[in-house]
Amino acid sequence: MLTNLNIKNIALITSLDVNFNQGLNILSGETGAGKSIIIDSLSFVLGKRADKTLIRYGENSASVTAVFENINENTQNLLKEYDVEAEEELILKRTMTVDGKNTCSINGQRVTLGMLKDVANTLVDIYSQHENITALNSQFHLNIIDKYGEERINRYKDIQKSLYAEYKDICKKLDKYGSLNEVNKNIDLLEYQINEIAEANLQDGEEEELISLRRKLNNSQLIISTLNECYNALNGDENDNILSILSYLISNLTKIREYDENIENLVERLDSCKIELKDIAYTLDNMAQSNDFSLEEYERCEQRLSLIRSLKRKYGDSIEEILENLKQMQEEYDFLSDGEEKVKEYQEQKSQIIKKLYQNTRELSTERNKVGNMLADRIQSELKELGMNSCKFQTYFSPLPTIDEFVPSPNGSDEAVFLFSANAGQPVKELSKVISGGELSRFMLAMKKIIANLDGISTMVFDEIDTGISGKIAQIVAQKMYDISKDKQVLAITHLPQLASMADSHYLIQKTSSNGQTVTKLIYLNEREQLEELSRLIGGQDTSAYAIPHAKEMIDFAQNYKNK
């Protein structure tokens, strides 16, 4: 349950810290005092959509913290799924800045807004007048039926989800093959592509070698002339080549080597140079002889490069990538080779699963119809207790499609609509078309009472659910609300004295002005203050001799009802 709510810089609230109790918590106050701000703040920390206009004027940020105790199993499982450490208290916090930045945390651990909202949905159920729109939606009607009869319905829903998962798996497998015609076309295309690449017999690094060869062939004349010039410089016919000069140096130094021992060393070194240079000259001559330009070799090189460029345009940016794609094509070819058999096999499996899905869809629908009728009887009974003695309430399910029209779904094919008539002699019609505001408030109260113990949520919030209600019906609504609060913590914003008199804890929402600033406060009322507030609800500003005794009488009546 919600034990504490701390609000900072939300609208007219500068700082508010309030503790809530088990049972029925009533919030009341003058019109315009800021009752909606409390709900907006709670909705904000529970992950509902909000914008920066919530931030108090002149402030840079706003934050709301909510503390919960006695966490239910659904919440604990979700915290475990999100790797959030569960403690005795669960603390939700959300902060928003003027630039629209949101920061959310659970027990001090940063989480996404979606995670915060998911956890909050297991803790608190808020009903306000805005929820009336949801209540008129047919999908809401089906969800309520499923929740009311979950013990009977969930078995079929679980089977439906399991079969639907099998159906989607088969569809994925069929999508890999496509139709039988597509399988054959794909095999033919793959066979052509595989052969085209395989026949090219590509080798890693081949393109680089061919480019190098082409450059060499394109520059063969320059290469040959350069090699010949270098050879002639080393060992040409002229006497001024390098080897001739070395021979001359060796011959002259040999004549005088007996006079200086260092000359012998020089002669040996020059002789070594001569041997090395002769070898270089021989190599240059061989290279020049072997570098004759070959037109055939050049054309073969160009054709090969042209083939490689063509394959790269089709199958990859490099030979390595082409060969990798070839491997994948061969795997896909092997996969599709038995495609005709596989497609027929999967199509038969798909047909069988659709039949099972359709059968379970019918059984699920039958069970929903039974539960829908039971729920309708229960709602009609609750509405009669709420003063709608002549009302009729029914659930209507649209006819199921034939198996030929059937579209598999994880939730069946049902479309449910609530039908309603408020007056005797009038036919039932769609709830959304005939129910009034006051009737809808009573319908939602009846609904909340029926499903209160089905979802595990421990805190329910009612924001002026009593709109359009007064007199005897208001007293019945108050008793129904108290009945809910025996098993749930209830927070109710109200203007009805009948409901306020039932309070286990009563809070006054008050707007005050000081030093040019307007602020909203939430004050816990003692017995005397509760009596004064109740007398105000009864008689407006008149808390005279008439209102106070009436307020006392209402509190005594409420206490007697509780004691029963």
PELINCOR-V63281 format. One record per residue. N is the residue number from 1. SS is DSSP state (A for helix, B for strand, O for the rest). PHI is phi in radians with two decimals (999 if undefined). Layout:
[[N SS PHI] [N SS PHI]]
This chain:
[[1 O 999] [2 B -1.39] [3 B -1.83] [4 B -2.63] [5 B -2.28] [6 B -2.06] [7 B -2.13] [8 B -2.29] [9 B 1.05] [10 B -1.82] [11 O 0.89] [12 O -1.55] [13 B -1.70] [14 B -1.47] [15 B -2.71] [16 B -2.47] [17 B -2.30] [18 B -2.35] [19 B -1.77] [20 O -1.95] [21 O -2.04] [22 O -1.19] [23 O 1.55] [24 B -1.69] [25 B -1.77] [26 B -1.78] [27 B -2.09] [28 B -2.38] [29 B 2.95] [30 O -1.09] [31 O -1.02] [32 O 1.52] [33 O -1.28] [34 O 2.02] [35 A -1.07] [36 A -1.17] [37 A -1.11] [38 A -1.07] [39 A -1.14] [40 A -1.06] [41 A -1.16] [42 A -1.13] [43 A -1.07] [44 A -1.05] [45 A -1.26] [46 O -1.57] [47 O 1.69] [48 O -1.25] [49 O -1.11] [50 O -2.62] [51 O -2.24] [52 A -1.21] [53 A -1.17] [54 A -1.16] [55 B -1.19] [56 O -0.99] [57 O -0.99] [58 O 1.60] [59 O -1.80] [60 O -1.64] [61 B -2.70] [62 B -2.45] [63 B -2.57] [64 B -2.38] [65 B -2.13] [66 B -2.17] [67 B -1.99] [68 B -2.15] [69 B -2.23] [70 O 0.95] [71 O -1.26] [72 O -1.36] [73 A -1.13] [74 A -1.05] [75 A -1.14] [76 A -1.07] [77 A -1.12] [78 A -1.19] [79 A -1.07] [80 A -1.10] [81 A -1.11] [82 O -1.59] [83 O 1.01] [84 O -1.82] [85 O -1.24] [86 O -1.47] [87 O -2.22] [88 O -1.10] [89 B -1.87] [90 B -2.00] [91 B -2.01] [92 B -1.77] [93 B -2.44] [94 B -2.42] [95 B -2.18] [96 B -2.33] [97 B -1.83] [98 O -1.12] [99 O -1.51] [100 O 1.51] [101 O -1.36] [102 B -1.89] [103 B -2.21] [104 B -2.16] [105 B -2.56] [106 B -2.22] [107 O 0.91] [108 O 1.42] [109 B -1.73] [110 B -1.11] [111 B -2.41] [112 O -1.38] [113 A -1.08] [114 A -1.09] [115 A -1.14] [116 A -1.03] [117 A -1.14] [118 A -1.05] [119 A -1.15] [120 A -1.06] [121 O -1.14] [122 O -1.60] [123 O -1.90] [124 B -2.36] [125 B -2.08] [126 B -1.83] [127 B -2.02] [128 O -2.30] [129 O -1.10] [130 O -1.15] [131 A -1.28] [132 A -0.99] [133 A -1.10] [134 A -1.11] [135 A -1.10] [136 O -1.59] [137 O -1.45] [138 A -1.14] [139 A -1.13] [140 A -1.08] [141 A -1.10] [142 A -1.14] [143 A -1.08] [144 A -1.15] [145 A -1.07] [146 A -1.12] [147 A -1.21] [148 A -1.14] [149 O -1.93] [150 A -1.06] [151 A -1.12] [152 A -1.56] [153 A -1.53] [154 A -1.06] [155 A -1.03] [156 A -1.27] [157 A -1.16] [158 A -1.13] [159 A -1.09] [160 A -1.06] [161 A -1.14] [162 A -1.13] [163 A -1.13] [164 A -1.14] [165 A -1.09] [166 A -1.09] [167 A -1.05] [168 A -1.14] [169 A -1.13] [170 A -1.12] [171 A -1.08] [172 A -1.10] [173 A -1.10] [174 A -1.17] [175 A -1.08] [176 A -1.12] [177 A -1.57] [178 O 1.38] [179 O -1.33] [180 A -1.06] [181 A -1.08] [182 A -1.15] [183 A -1.04] [184 A -1.14] [185 A -1.12] [186 A -1.13] [187 A -1.10] [188 A -1.06] [189 A -1.13] [190 A -1.09] [191 A -1.08] [192 A -1.09] [193 A -1.14] [194 A -1.07] [195 A -1.11] [196 A -1.07] [197 A -1.29] [198 A -1.11] [199 A -1.13] [200 A -1.24] [201 O 0.87] [202 O -1.20] [203 O -2.16] [204 O -1.01] [205 O 1.43] [206 A -1.14] [207 A -1.08] [208 A -1.10] [209 A -1.12] [210 A -1.17] [211 A -1.10] [212 A -1.14] [213 A -1.11] [214 A -1.08] [215 A -1.07] [216 A -1.13] [217 A -1.16] [218 A -1.11] [219 O -2.02] [220 A -1.13] [221 A -1.11] [222 A -1.11] [223 A -1.14] [224 A -1.13] [225 A -1.09] [226 A -1.17] [227 A -1.09] [228 A -1.13] [229 A -1.08] [230 A -1.17] [231 A -1.09] [232 A -1.10] [233 A -1.14] [234 A -1.46] [235 A -2.61] [236 O -1.35] [237 O -1.29] [238 O -1.29] [239 O -1.39] [240 O -1.68] [241 O -1.31] [242 A -1.15] [243 A -1.16] [244 A -1.11] [245 A -1.12] [246 A -1.10] [247 A -1.08] [248 A -1.09] [249 A -1.11] [250 A -1.12] [251 A -1.09] [252 A -1.19] [253 A -1.21] [254 A -1.14] [255 A -1.13] [256 A -2.02] [257 A -1.21] [258 A -1.27] [259 A -1.67] [260 O -2.61] [261 A -1.12] [262 A -1.24] [263 A -1.17] [264 A -1.01] [265 A -1.14] [266 A -1.12] [267 A -1.09] [268 A -1.11] [269 A -1.16] [270 A -1.12] [271 A -1.13] [272 A -1.12] [273 A -1.07] [274 A -1.09] [275 A -1.08] [276 A -1.11] [277 A -1.19] [278 A -1.07] [279 A -1.14] [280 A -1.09] [281 A -1.10] [282 A -1.09] [283 A -1.11] [284 A -1.06] [285 A -1.14] [286 A -1.10] [287 A -1.10] [288 A -1.13] [289 A -1.21] [290 A -1.55] [291 O -1.74] [292 O -1.12] [293 O -1.18] [294 O -2.04] [295 A -1.11] [296 A -1.09] [297 A -1.12] [298 A -1.11] [299 A -1.16] [300 A -1.04] [301 A -1.09] [302 A -1.14] [303 A -1.11] [304 A -1.14] [305 A -1.12] [306 A -1.12] [307 A -1.09] [308 A -1.09] [309 A -1.07] [310 A -1.10] [311 A -1.18] [312 A -1.14] [313 A -1.09] [314 A -1.61] [315 A -2.21] [316 O 2.75] [317 O -1.51] [318 O -2.68] [319 A -1.04] [320 A -1.04] [321 A -1.21] [322 A -1.08] [323 A -1.16] [324 A -1.17] [325 A -1.17] [326 A -1.06] [327 A -1.06] [328 A -1.15] [329 A -1.11] [330 A -1.14] [331 A -1.13] [332 A -1.16] [333 A -1.07] [334 A -1.07] [335 A -1.11] [336 A -1.49] [337 A -1.02] [338 O -1.79] [339 A -1.09] [340 A -1.06] [341 A -1.14] [342 A -1.10] [343 A -1.05] [344 A -1.10] [345 A -1.11] [346 A -1.20] [347 A -1.13] [348 A -1.17] [349 A -1.08] [350 A -1.08] [351 A -1.07] [352 A -1.16] [353 A -1.16] [354 A -1.06] [355 A -1.09] [356 A -1.13] [357 A -1.07] [358 A -1.12] [359 A -1.09] [360 A -1.19] [361 A -1.05] [362 A -1.14] [363 A -1.16] [364 A -1.07] [365 A -1.14] [366 A -1.06] [367 A -1.16] [368 A -1.10] [369 A -1.08] [370 A -1.08] [371 A -1.14] [372 A -1.04] [373 A -1.17] [374 A -1.13] [375 A -1.11] [376 A -1.07] [377 A -1.09] [378 A -1.16] [379 A -1.13] [380 A -1.06] [381 A -1.11] [382 A -1.12] [383 A -1.12] [384 A -1.15] [385 A -1.14] [386 O -1.58] [387 O 1.65] [388 O -1.72] [389 O -1.20] [390 O -1.75] [391 O -1.30] [392 B -2.20] [393 B -2.41] [394 B -2.44] [395 B -1.95] [396 B -2.13] [397 B -1.96] [398 O -1.18] [399 O -1.03] [400 O -1.26] [401 O -1.23] [402 O -1.24] [403 O -1.11] [404 O -1.25] [405 O -1.64] [406 O -1.15] [407 O -2.01] [408 O -0.97] [409 O -2.60] [410 O -1.26] [411 O -2.14] [412 O 1.44] [413 O -2.04] [414 O -1.33] [415 O -2.17] [416 B -1.92] [417 B -2.33] [418 B -1.45] [419 B -1.94] [420 B -2.59] [421 B -2.46] [422 O -1.52] [423 O -2.17] [424 O -1.08] [425 O 1.49] [426 O -1.78] [427 O -1.21] [428 O -1.26] [429 B -2.37] [430 B -0.97] [431 A -0.88] [432 A -1.13] [433 A -1.71] [434 A -2.21] [435 O -1.48] [436 O -1.55] [437 A -1.05] [438 A -1.16] [439 A -1.16] [440 A -1.15] [441 A -1.07] [442 A -1.20] [443 A -1.06] [444 A -1.17] [445 A -1.13] [446 A -1.06] [447 A -1.10] [448 A -1.09] [449 A -1.15] [450 A -1.17] [451 A -1.73] [452 O -0.94] [453 O -1.75] [454 O -1.70] [455 O -1.90] [456 O 1.36] [457 O -1.28] [458 O -1.70] [459 B -2.20] [460 B -2.09] [461 B -2.09] [462 B -2.03] [463 B -1.79] [464 O 0.92] [465 O -1.18] [466 O -1.52] [467 O -1.00] [468 O 1.40] [469 O -2.07] [470 O -2.77] [471 A 1.07] [472 A -1.08] [473 A -1.13] [474 A -1.08] [475 A -1.16] [476 A -1.14] [477 A -1.04] [478 A -1.06] [479 A -1.18] [480 A -1.10] [481 A -1.13] [482 A -1.15] [483 A -1.02] [484 A -1.10] [485 A -1.25] [486 O -1.22] [487 O -1.92] [488 O -2.25] [489 B -1.36] [490 B -2.11] [491 B -1.98] [492 B -2.30] [493 B -1.58] [494 O -2.59] [495 O -2.10] [496 O -1.51] [497 A -1.15] [498 A -1.07] [499 A -1.28] [500 A -1.07] [501 O -1.18] [502 O -1.46] [503 O -1.04] [504 O -1.49] [505 B -2.46] [506 B -2.11] [507 B -2.15] [508 B -1.82] [509 B -1.59] [510 B -2.32] [511 B -1.90] [512 B -2.26] [513 B -2.16] [514 B -2.70] [515 O 0.93] [516 O 1.33] [517 B -2.01] [518 B -1.88] [519 B -2.32] [520 B -1.86] [521 B -2.17] [522 B -2.15] [523 B -2.03] [524 B -1.35] [525 O -1.67] [526 O -1.43] [527 A -1.04] [528 A -1.14] [529 A -1.16] [530 A -1.12] [531 A -1.08] [532 A -1.12] [533 A -1.16] [534 A -1.15] [535 A -1.14] [536 A -1.16] [537 A -1.11] [538 A -1.28] [539 A -2.12] [540 O 1.22] [541 O -1.41] [542 O -1.48] [543 O -1.91] [544 O -1.38] [545 A -1.03] [546 A -1.39] [547 A -1.31] [548 A -1.10] [549 A -1.03] [550 A -1.12] [551 A -1.10] [552 A -1.06] [553 A -1.07] [554 A -1.17] [555 A -1.15] [556 A -1.11] [557 A -1.07] [558 A -1.11] [559 A -1.16] [560 A -1.12] [561 A -1.12] [562 A -1.10] [563 A -1.14] [564 O -1.25]]
